[in-house]
Amino acid sequence: ALVLASGPGPRSDAVHRLQQVFDLTAAEARVLAALSRGETVEDIATRTRVVVATIRTQLRSIYGKLGVHSQAQAVAMASVLPALSSSQGPCRECGFAKGTA
């Protein structure tokens, strides 16, 4: 499973991997990573100093890109990243597999 730990290195790596695998924006990847760590939409909005509606909009975009309909499904998709394979090969920048789930 993808470890979404605190600290600059692992967290940055997790966000980058979410971006590459699911074609998320940086903001969307940060939201999904935060949800995977157990933060609420309200926690994320407060921490990032945006309104809750902005986080909810990003969440809807995440749902569309992942093909899911709930936060639980999105977090579950993020948790299986190592099991994903891609015929597109690894990202030249990071070496992580590209593609969609």
Backbone atoms as SQL, in Angstrom:
CREATE TABLE atoms (id INTEGER PRIMARY KEY, chain TEXT, resi INTEGER, resn TEXT, atom TEXT, x REAL, y REAL, z REAL);
INSERT INTO atoms VALUES
  (1, 'A', 1, 'ALA', 'N', 0.839, -1.185, 0.000),
  (2, 'A', 1, 'ALA', 'CA', 0.000, 0.000, 0.000),
  (3, 'A', 1, 'ALA', 'C', 0.877, 1.238, 0.000),
  (4, 'A', 2, 'LEU', 'N', 0.360, 2.291, -0.566),
  (5, 'A', 2, 'LEU', 'CA', 1.071, 3.560, -0.598),
  (6, 'A', 2, 'LEU', 'C', 1.069, 4.165, 0.791),
  (7, 'A', 3, 'VAL', 'N', 2.236, 4.505, 1.316),
  (8, 'A', 3, 'VAL', 'CA', 2.334, 5.113, 2.626),
  (9, 'A', 3, 'VAL', 'C', 2.260, 6.609, 2.457),
  (10, 'A', 4, 'LEU', 'N', 1.275, 7.215, 3.099),
  (11, 'A', 4, 'LEU', 'CA', 1.102, 8.657, 3.030),
  (12, 'A', 4, 'LEU', 'C', 1.494, 9.238, 4.381),
  (13, 'A', 5, 'ALA', 'N', 2.775, 9.224, 4.658),
  (14, 'A', 5, 'ALA', 'CA', 3.306, 9.616, 5.952),
  (15, 'A', 5, 'ALA', 'C', 3.577, 11.110, 6.008),
  (16, 'A', 6, 'SER', 'N', 3.759, 11.586, 7.217),
  (17, 'A', 6, 'SER', 'CA', 4.124, 12.984, 7.420),
  (18, 'A', 6, 'SER', 'C', 5.576, 13.185, 7.037),
  (19, 'A', 7, 'GLY', 'N', 5.936, 14.438, 6.822),
  (20, 'A', 7, 'GLY', 'CA', 7.305, 14.761, 6.463),
  (21, 'A', 7, 'GLY', 'C', 7.402, 15.123, 5.002),
  (22, 'A', 8, 'PRO', 'N', 8.364, 15.937, 4.639),
  (23, 'A', 8, 'PRO', 'CA', 8.447, 16.445, 3.274),
  (24, 'A', 8, 'PRO', 'C', 8.721, 15.383, 2.218),
  (25, 'A', 9, 'GLY', 'N', 9.590, 14.428, 2.488),
  (26, 'A', 9, 'GLY', 'CA', 9.943, 13.436, 1.484),
  (27, 'A', 9, 'GLY', 'C', 8.810, 12.505, 1.125),
  (28, 'A', 10, 'PRO', 'N', 8.365, 11.660, 2.068),
  (29, 'A', 10, 'PRO', 'CA', 7.315, 10.695, 1.745),
  (30, 'A', 10, 'PRO', 'C', 6.015, 11.349, 1.282),
  (31, 'A', 11, 'ARG', 'N', 5.630, 12.453, 1.893),
  (32, 'A', 11, 'ARG', 'CA', 4.390, 13.104, 1.505),
  (33, 'A', 11, 'ARG', 'C', 4.503, 13.633, 0.079),
  (34, 'A', 12, 'SER', 'N', 5.627, 14.257, -0.251),
  (35, 'A', 12, 'SER', 'CA', 5.834, 14.771, -1.605),
  (36, 'A', 12, 'SER', 'C', 5.840, 13.640, -2.618),
  (37, 'A', 13, 'ASP', 'N', 6.483, 12.538, -2.270),
  (38, 'A', 13, 'ASP', 'CA', 6.514, 11.385, -3.162),
  (39, 'A', 13, 'ASP', 'C', 5.113, 10.837, -3.388),
  (40, 'A', 14, 'ALA', 'N', 4.329, 10.749, -2.321),
  (41, 'A', 14, 'ALA', 'CA', 2.966, 10.229, -2.435),
  (42, 'A', 14, 'ALA', 'C', 2.117, 11.133, -3.310),
  (43, 'A', 15, 'VAL', 'N', 2.229, 12.430, -3.117),
  (44, 'A', 15, 'VAL', 'CA', 1.458, 13.374, -3.924),
  (45, 'A', 15, 'VAL', 'C', 1.863, 13.264, -5.387),
  (46, 'A', 16, 'HIS', 'N', 3.161, 13.191, -5.647),
  (47, 'A', 16, 'HIS', 'CA', 3.639, 13.072, -7.025),
  (48, 'A', 16, 'HIS', 'C', 3.132, 11.780, -7.661),
  (49, 'A', 17, 'ARG', 'N', 3.167, 10.725, -6.901),
  (50, 'A', 17, 'ARG', 'CA', 2.703, 9.442, -7.443),
  (51, 'A', 17, 'ARG', 'C', 1.210, 9.498, -7.752),
  (52, 'A', 18, 'LEU', 'N', 0.422, 10.083, -6.865),
  (53, 'A', 18, 'LEU', 'CA', -1.016, 10.226, -7.129),
  (54, 'A', 18, 'LEU', 'C', -1.246, 11.035, -8.399),
  (55, 'A', 19, 'GLN', 'N', -0.479, 12.099, -8.582),
  (56, 'A', 19, 'GLN', 'CA', -0.596, 12.912, -9.793),
  (57, 'A', 19, 'GLN', 'C', -0.320, 12.075, -11.037),
  (58, 'A', 20, 'GLN', 'N', 0.757, 11.328, -11.008),
  (59, 'A', 20, 'GLN', 'CA', 1.176, 10.562, -12.178),
  (60, 'A', 20, 'GLN', 'C', 0.213, 9.428, -12.505),
  (61, 'A', 21, 'VAL', 'N', -0.179, 8.679, -11.512),
  (62, 'A', 21, 'VAL', 'CA', -1.004, 7.494, -11.751),
  (63, 'A', 21, 'VAL', 'C', -2.425, 7.863, -12.140),
  (64, 'A', 22, 'PHE', 'N', -2.994, 8.858, -11.459),
  (65, 'A', 22, 'PHE', 'CA', -4.401, 9.191, -11.684),
  (66, 'A', 22, 'PHE', 'C', -4.604, 10.461, -12.503),
  (67, 'A', 23, 'ASP', 'N', -3.539, 11.064, -12.980),
  (68, 'A', 23, 'ASP', 'CA', -3.610, 12.298, -13.759),
  (69, 'A', 23, 'ASP', 'C', -4.325, 13.402, -12.986),
  (70, 'A', 24, 'LEU', 'N', -3.963, 13.540, -11.709),
  (71, 'A', 24, 'LEU', 'CA', -4.547, 14.562, -10.852),
  (72, 'A', 24, 'LEU', 'C', -3.698, 15.824, -10.892),
  (73, 'A', 25, 'THR', 'N', -4.335, 16.957, -10.621),
  (74, 'A', 25, 'THR', 'CA', -3.571, 18.183, -10.429),
  (75, 'A', 25, 'THR', 'C', -2.844, 18.063, -9.090),
  (76, 'A', 26, 'ALA', 'N', -1.896, 18.944, -8.847),
  (77, 'A', 26, 'ALA', 'CA', -1.180, 18.926, -7.571),
  (78, 'A', 26, 'ALA', 'C', -2.156, 19.124, -6.411),
  (79, 'A', 27, 'ALA', 'N', -3.094, 20.052, -6.562),
  (80, 'A', 27, 'ALA', 'CA', -4.068, 20.313, -5.500),
  (81, 'A', 27, 'ALA', 'C', -4.960, 19.095, -5.254),
  (82, 'A', 28, 'GLU', 'N', -5.409, 18.451, -6.325),
  (83, 'A', 28, 'GLU', 'CA', -6.241, 17.255, -6.176),
  (84, 'A', 28, 'GLU', 'C', -5.469, 16.143, -5.483),
  (85, 'A', 29, 'ALA', 'N', -4.219, 15.965, -5.861),
  (86, 'A', 29, 'ALA', 'CA', -3.387, 14.925, -5.250),
  (87, 'A', 29, 'ALA', 'C', -3.174, 15.199, -3.767),
  (88, 'A', 30, 'ARG', 'N', -2.970, 16.478, -3.411),
  (89, 'A', 30, 'ARG', 'CA', -2.806, 16.822, -1.997),
  (90, 'A', 30, 'ARG', 'C', -4.086, 16.527, -1.216),
  (91, 'A', 31, 'VAL', 'N', -5.247, 16.799, -1.818),
  (92, 'A', 31, 'VAL', 'CA', -6.523, 16.514, -1.159),
  (93, 'A', 31, 'VAL', 'C', -6.672, 15.010, -0.957),
  (94, 'A', 32, 'LEU', 'N', -6.410, 14.226, -1.980),
  (95, 'A', 32, 'LEU', 'CA', -6.545, 12.780, -1.860),
  (96, 'A', 32, 'LEU', 'C', -5.557, 12.213, -0.836),
  (97, 'A', 33, 'ALA', 'N', -4.347, 12.720, -0.829),
  (98, 'A', 33, 'ALA', 'CA', -3.360, 12.271, 0.155),
  (99, 'A', 33, 'ALA', 'C', -3.823, 12.603, 1.573),
  (100, 'A', 34, 'ALA', 'N', -4.364, 13.796, 1.752),
  (101, 'A', 34, 'ALA', 'CA', -4.844, 14.205, 3.076),
  (102, 'A', 34, 'ALA', 'C', -6.013, 13.332, 3.524),
  (103, 'A', 35, 'LEU', 'N', -6.938, 13.057, 2.624),
  (104, 'A', 35, 'LEU', 'CA', -8.059, 12.173, 2.961),
  (105, 'A', 35, 'LEU', 'C', -7.544, 10.790, 3.343),
  (106, 'A', 36, 'SER', 'N', -6.510, 10.324, 2.644),
  (107, 'A', 36, 'SER', 'CA', -5.929, 9.014, 2.932),
  (108, 'A', 36, 'SER', 'C', -5.271, 8.975, 4.299),
  (109, 'A', 37, 'ARG', 'N', -4.843, 10.129, 4.790),
  (110, 'A', 37, 'ARG', 'CA', -4.257, 10.218, 6.134),
  (111, 'A', 37, 'ARG', 'C', -5.325, 10.392, 7.201),
  (112, 'A', 38, 'GLY', 'N', -6.598, 10.460, 6.783),
  (113, 'A', 38, 'GLY', 'CA', -7.685, 10.578, 7.752),
  (114, 'A', 38, 'GLY', 'C', -8.182, 11.983, 7.999),
  (115, 'A', 39, 'GLU', 'N', -7.669, 12.955, 7.268),
  (116, 'A', 39, 'GLU', 'CA', -8.166, 14.324, 7.434),
  (117, 'A', 39, 'GLU', 'C', -9.565, 14.431, 6.840),
  (118, 'A', 40, 'THR', 'N', -10.363, 15.338, 7.389),
  (119, 'A', 40, 'THR', 'CA', -11.690, 15.609, 6.844),
  (120, 'A', 40, 'THR', 'C', -11.601, 16.734, 5.824),
  (121, 'A', 41, 'VAL', 'N', -12.655, 16.904, 5.058),
  (122, 'A', 41, 'VAL', 'CA', -12.719, 18.003, 4.093),
  (123, 'A', 41, 'VAL', 'C', -12.539, 19.333, 4.826),
  (124, 'A', 42, 'GLU', 'N', -13.171, 19.454, 5.982),
  (125, 'A', 42, 'GLU', 'CA', -13.067, 20.687, 6.766),
  (126, 'A', 42, 'GLU', 'C', -11.643, 20.907, 7.262),
  (127, 'A', 43, 'ASP', 'N', -10.965, 19.829, 7.707),
  (128, 'A', 43, 'ASP', 'CA', -9.564, 19.931, 8.144),
  (129, 'A', 43, 'ASP', 'C', -8.681, 20.442, 7.005),
  (130, 'A', 44, 'ILE', 'N', -8.883, 19.865, 5.830),
  (131, 'A', 44, 'ILE', 'CA', -8.070, 20.235, 4.673),
  (132, 'A', 44, 'ILE', 'C', -8.292, 21.698, 4.314),
  (133, 'A', 45, 'ALA', 'N', -9.553, 22.120, 4.297),
  (134, 'A', 45, 'ALA', 'CA', -9.879, 23.514, 3.971),
  (135, 'A', 45, 'ALA', 'C', -9.222, 24.468, 4.962),
  (136, 'A', 46, 'THR', 'N', -9.306, 24.143, 6.227),
  (137, 'A', 46, 'THR', 'CA', -8.705, 25.006, 7.254),
  (138, 'A', 46, 'THR', 'C', -7.194, 25.066, 7.100),
  (139, 'A', 47, 'ARG', 'N', -6.572, 23.895, 6.924),
  (140, 'A', 47, 'ARG', 'CA', -5.112, 23.844, 6.817),
  (141, 'A', 47, 'ARG', 'C', -4.607, 24.570, 5.578),
  (142, 'A', 48, 'THR', 'N', -5.333, 24.459, 4.466),
  (143, 'A', 48, 'THR', 'CA', -4.880, 25.071, 3.214),
  (144, 'A', 48, 'THR', 'C', -5.433, 26.472, 3.003),
  (145, 'A', 49, 'ARG', 'N', -6.243, 26.920, 3.960),
  (146, 'A', 49, 'ARG', 'CA', -6.813, 28.281, 3.929),
  (147, 'A', 49, 'ARG', 'C', -7.667, 28.541, 2.697),
  (148, 'A', 50, 'VAL', 'N', -8.500, 27.553, 2.358),
  (149, 'A', 50, 'VAL', 'CA', -9.486, 27.726, 1.300),
  (150, 'A', 50, 'VAL', 'C', -10.849, 27.374, 1.870),
  (151, 'A', 51, 'VAL', 'N', -11.899, 27.747, 1.168),
  (152, 'A', 51, 'VAL', 'CA', -13.233, 27.428, 1.643),
  (153, 'A', 51, 'VAL', 'C', -13.543, 25.961, 1.380),
  (154, 'A', 52, 'VAL', 'N', -14.430, 25.402, 2.164),
  (155, 'A', 52, 'VAL', 'CA', -14.808, 24.000, 2.039),
  (156, 'A', 52, 'VAL', 'C', -15.317, 23.704, 0.632),
  (157, 'A', 53, 'ALA', 'N', -16.017, 24.647, 0.032),
  (158, 'A', 53, 'ALA', 'CA', -16.552, 24.431, -1.320),
  (159, 'A', 53, 'ALA', 'C', -15.435, 24.155, -2.329),
  (160, 'A', 54, 'THR', 'N', -14.287, 24.768, -2.157),
  (161, 'A', 54, 'THR', 'CA', -13.152, 24.528, -3.061),
  (162, 'A', 54, 'THR', 'C', -12.671, 23.083, -2.941),
  (163, 'A', 55, 'ILE', 'N', -12.545, 22.602, -1.709),
  (164, 'A', 55, 'ILE', 'CA', -12.112, 21.218, -1.492),
  (165, 'A', 55, 'ILE', 'C', -13.149, 20.255, -2.063),
  (166, 'A', 56, 'ARG', 'N', -14.422, 20.557, -1.877),
  (167, 'A', 56, 'ARG', 'CA', -15.481, 19.688, -2.415),
  (168, 'A', 56, 'ARG', 'C', -15.446, 19.669, -3.952),
  (169, 'A', 57, 'THR', 'N', -15.142, 20.803, -4.578),
  (170, 'A', 57, 'THR', 'CA', -15.009, 20.851, -6.037),
  (171, 'A', 57, 'THR', 'C', -13.833, 19.981, -6.479),
  (172, 'A', 58, 'GLN', 'N', -12.717, 20.096, -5.783),
  (173, 'A', 58, 'GLN', 'CA', -11.560, 19.259, -6.108),
  (174, 'A', 58, 'GLN', 'C', -11.890, 17.784, -5.907),
  (175, 'A', 59, 'LEU', 'N', -12.657, 17.486, -4.878),
  (176, 'A', 59, 'LEU', 'CA', -13.045, 16.112, -4.603),
  (177, 'A', 59, 'LEU', 'C', -13.922, 15.549, -5.725),
  (178, 'A', 60, 'ARG', 'N', -14.847, 16.349, -6.223),
  (179, 'A', 60, 'ARG', 'CA', -15.685, 15.896, -7.349),
  (180, 'A', 60, 'ARG', 'C', -14.820, 15.607, -8.577),
  (181, 'A', 61, 'SER', 'N', -13.829, 16.433, -8.812),
  (182, 'A', 61, 'SER', 'CA', -12.917, 16.202, -9.932),
  (183, 'A', 61, 'SER', 'C', -12.129, 14.903, -9.727),
  (184, 'A', 62, 'ILE', 'N', -11.691, 14.658, -8.504),
  (185, 'A', 62, 'ILE', 'CA', -10.986, 13.413, -8.178),
  (186, 'A', 62, 'ILE', 'C', -11.890, 12.224, -8.468),
  (187, 'A', 63, 'TYR', 'N', -13.142, 12.296, -8.026),
  (188, 'A', 63, 'TYR', 'CA', -14.091, 11.204, -8.268),
  (189, 'A', 63, 'TYR', 'C', -14.188, 10.905, -9.762),
  (190, 'A', 64, 'GLY', 'N', -14.303, 11.952, -10.561),
  (191, 'A', 64, 'GLY', 'CA', -14.424, 11.758, -12.003),
  (192, 'A', 64, 'GLY', 'C', -13.194, 11.106, -12.601),
  (193, 'A', 65, 'LYS', 'N', -12.021, 11.540, -12.173),
  (194, 'A', 65, 'LYS', 'CA', -10.775, 10.998, -12.719),
  (195, 'A', 65, 'LYS', 'C', -10.533, 9.564, -12.266),
  (196, 'A', 66, 'LEU', 'N', -10.996, 9.215, -11.067),
  (197, 'A', 66, 'LEU', 'CA', -10.796, 7.869, -10.544),
  (198, 'A', 66, 'LEU', 'C', -11.964, 6.943, -10.888),
  (199, 'A', 67, 'GLY', 'N', -13.072, 7.522, -11.349),
  (200, 'A', 67, 'GLY', 'CA', -14.243, 6.711, -11.669),
  (201, 'A', 67, 'GLY', 'C', -14.932, 6.164, -10.431),
  (202, 'A', 68, 'VAL', 'N', -14.937, 6.952, -9.362),
  (203, 'A', 68, 'VAL', 'CA', -15.562, 6.532, -8.106),
  (204, 'A', 68, 'VAL', 'C', -16.645, 7.526, -7.718),
  (205, 'A', 69, 'HIS', 'N', -17.380, 7.202, -6.643),
  (206, 'A', 69, 'HIS', 'CA', -18.497, 8.046, -6.235),
  (207, 'A', 69, 'HIS', 'C', -18.464, 8.426, -4.764),
  (208, 'A', 70, 'SER', 'N', -17.391, 8.093, -4.056),
  (209, 'A', 70, 'SER', 'CA', -17.328, 8.431, -2.628),
  (210, 'A', 70, 'SER', 'C', -15.877, 8.619, -2.190),
  (211, 'A', 71, 'GLN', 'N', -15.737, 9.292, -1.040),
  (212, 'A', 71, 'GLN', 'CA', -14.403, 9.467, -0.469),
  (213, 'A', 71, 'GLN', 'C', -13.786, 8.119, -0.136),
  (214, 'A', 72, 'ALA', 'N', -14.574, 7.211, 0.400),
  (215, 'A', 72, 'ALA', 'CA', -14.048, 5.893, 0.764),
  (216, 'A', 72, 'ALA', 'C', -13.503, 5.163, -0.462),
  (217, 'A', 73, 'GLN', 'N', -14.217, 5.252, -1.578),
  (218, 'A', 73, 'GLN', 'CA', -13.749, 4.605, -2.803),
  (219, 'A', 73, 'GLN', 'C', -12.465, 5.256, -3.304),
  (220, 'A', 74, 'ALA', 'N', -12.387, 6.579, -3.230),
  (221, 'A', 74, 'ALA', 'CA', -11.186, 7.292, -3.680),
  (222, 'A', 74, 'ALA', 'C', -9.979, 6.906, -2.836),
  (223, 'A', 75, 'VAL', 'N', -10.169, 6.868, -1.527),
  (224, 'A', 75, 'VAL', 'CA', -9.077, 6.491, -0.627),
  (225, 'A', 75, 'VAL', 'C', -8.667, 5.038, -0.880),
  (226, 'A', 76, 'ALA', 'N', -9.634, 4.175, -1.126),
  (227, 'A', 76, 'ALA', 'CA', -9.318, 2.774, -1.427),
  (228, 'A', 76, 'ALA', 'C', -8.493, 2.664, -2.704),
  (229, 'A', 77, 'MET', 'N', -8.840, 3.455, -3.722),
  (230, 'A', 77, 'MET', 'CA', -8.060, 3.446, -4.969),
  (231, 'A', 77, 'MET', 'C', -6.627, 3.882, -4.705),
  (232, 'A', 78, 'ALA', 'N', -6.457, 4.924, -3.918),
  (233, 'A', 78, 'ALA', 'CA', -5.114, 5.426, -3.619),
  (234, 'A', 78, 'ALA', 'C', -4.300, 4.398, -2.846),
  (235, 'A', 79, 'SER', 'N', -4.961, 3.599, -2.036),
  (236, 'A', 79, 'SER', 'CA', -4.243, 2.649, -1.187),
  (237, 'A', 79, 'SER', 'C', -3.699, 1.448, -1.942),
  (238, 'A', 80, 'VAL', 'N', -4.144, 1.224, -3.182),
  (239, 'A', 80, 'VAL', 'CA', -3.683, 0.060, -3.940),
  (240, 'A', 80, 'VAL', 'C', -2.673, 0.429, -5.028),
  (241, 'A', 81, 'LEU', 'N', -2.123, 1.598, -4.975),
  (242, 'A', 81, 'LEU', 'CA', -1.208, 2.039, -6.021),
  (243, 'A', 81, 'LEU', 'C', -0.107, 1.047, -6.365),
  (244, 'A', 82, 'PRO', 'N', 0.576, 0.426, -5.430),
  (245, 'A', 82, 'PRO', 'CA', 1.644, -0.495, -5.820),
  (246, 'A', 82, 'PRO', 'C', 1.150, -1.673, -6.652),
  (247, 'A', 83, 'ALA', 'N', -0.127, -2.016, -6.540),
  (248, 'A', 83, 'ALA', 'CA', -0.668, -3.146, -7.287),
  (249, 'A', 83, 'ALA', 'C', -1.008, -2.773, -8.726),
  (250, 'A', 84, 'LEU', 'N', -0.992, -1.492, -9.032),
  (251, 'A', 84, 'LEU', 'CA', -1.349, -1.059, -10.376),
  (252, 'A', 84, 'LEU', 'C', -0.214, -1.353, -11.340),
  (253, 'A', 85, 'SER', 'N', -0.567, -1.730, -12.544),
  (254, 'A', 85, 'SER', 'CA', 0.433, -1.888, -13.591),
  (255, 'A', 85, 'SER', 'C', 0.015, -1.023, -14.763),
  (256, 'A', 86, 'SER', 'N', 0.959, -0.693, -15.603),
  (257, 'A', 86, 'SER', 'CA', 0.665, 0.181, -16.724),
  (258, 'A', 86, 'SER', 'C', 1.414, -0.278, -17.953),
  (259, 'A', 87, 'SER', 'N', 0.714, -0.265, -19.054),
  (260, 'A', 87, 'SER', 'CA', 1.368, -0.605, -20.312),
  (261, 'A', 87, 'SER', 'C', 2.094, 0.606, -20.891),
  (262, 'A', 88, 'GLN', 'N', 1.896, 1.765, -20.275),
  (263, 'A', 88, 'GLN', 'CA', 2.519, 2.987, -20.773),
  (264, 'A', 88, 'GLN', 'C', 3.954, 3.139, -20.295),
  (265, 'A', 89, 'GLY', 'N', 4.388, 2.311, -19.373),
  (266, 'A', 89, 'GLY', 'CA', 5.742, 2.423, -18.855),
  (267, 'A', 89, 'GLY', 'C', 5.830, 3.450, -17.754),
  (268, 'A', 90, 'PRO', 'N', 7.000, 3.555, -17.150),
  (269, 'A', 90, 'PRO', 'CA', 7.161, 4.478, -16.033),
  (270, 'A', 90, 'PRO', 'C', 7.285, 5.926, -16.494),
  (271, 'A', 91, 'CYS', 'N', 6.955, 6.805, -15.592),
  (272, 'A', 91, 'CYS', 'CA', 7.124, 8.236, -15.807),
  (273, 'A', 91, 'CYS', 'C', 8.616, 8.519, -15.927),
  (274, 'A', 92, 'ARG', 'N', 9.020, 9.312, -16.915),
  (275, 'A', 92, 'ARG', 'CA', 10.445, 9.626, -17.088),
  (276, 'A', 92, 'ARG', 'C', 10.975, 10.463, -15.929),
  (277, 'A', 93, 'GLU', 'N', 10.087, 11.264, -15.309),
  (278, 'A', 93, 'GLU', 'CA', 10.526, 12.135, -14.214),
  (279, 'A', 93, 'GLU', 'C', 10.717, 11.387, -12.905),
  (280, 'A', 94, 'CYS', 'N', 9.790, 10.447, -12.601),
  (281, 'A', 94, 'CYS', 'CA', 9.819, 9.853, -11.278),
  (282, 'A', 94, 'CYS', 'C', 9.981, 8.343, -11.276),
  (283, 'A', 95, 'GLY', 'N', 9.765, 7.670, -12.392),
  (284, 'A', 95, 'GLY', 'CA', 9.878, 6.230, -12.438),
  (285, 'A', 95, 'GLY', 'C', 8.627, 5.482, -12.024),
  (286, 'A', 96, 'PHE', 'N', 7.586, 6.196, -11.551),
  (287, 'A', 96, 'PHE', 'CA', 6.346, 5.542, -11.156),
  (288, 'A', 96, 'PHE', 'C', 5.527, 5.214, -12.398),
  (289, 'A', 97, 'ALA', 'N', 4.722, 4.173, -12.309),
  (290, 'A', 97, 'ALA', 'CA', 3.872, 3.778, -13.428),
  (291, 'A', 97, 'ALA', 'C', 2.842, 4.849, -13.709),
  (292, 'A', 98, 'LYS', 'N', 2.606, 5.104, -15.000),
  (293, 'A', 98, 'LYS', 'CA', 1.576, 6.047, -15.406),
  (294, 'A', 98, 'LYS', 'C', 0.342, 5.266, -15.818),
  (295, 'A', 99, 'GLY', 'N', -0.774, 5.965, -15.919),
  (296, 'A', 99, 'GLY', 'CA', -1.995, 5.332, -16.365),
  (297, 'A', 99, 'GLY', 'C', -3.111, 5.543, -15.377),
  (298, 'A', 100, 'THR', 'N', -4.214, 4.913, -15.630),
  (299, 'A', 100, 'THR', 'CA', -5.347, 5.041, -14.738),
  (300, 'A', 100, 'THR', 'C', -5.647, 3.710, -14.106),
  (301, 'A', 101, 'ALA', 'N', -6.395, 3.768, -13.037),
  (302, 'A', 101, 'ALA', 'CA', -6.733, 2.551, -12.300),
  (303, 'A', 101, 'ALA', 'C', -7.794, 1.765, -13.017);
